[in-house]
Amino acid sequence: MDEKIFIEINRMKNSLYDRISNSMSNEKNVAKSKKIHNELEIMLSIWTDNENMKTLSDKDKTDIFNTAKLIIKKADDLL
């Protein structure tokens, strides 16, 4: 379960980047989505840090996954 959640989050993050790149939305919304993508990338690097991984429970990982999905959905809504 450990790495699979973060691999899936990374896949969703990369897919978001592709949608941002191909978006025909207005510039403000694209900029907001890019900012969300960048923040998600930062959060992903924090979550997957070896020391942090040791402290995460399965519930924490599930919560992180659900939060990441929500964040990505909100970015998609802007596009």
Secondary structure, DSSP 4 states (H G I P E B T S, - for coil): -HHHHHHHHHHHHHHHHHHHHT--S-HHHHHHHHHHHHHHHHHHHHHTSHHHHHH--HHHHHHHHHHHHHHHHHHHHH-
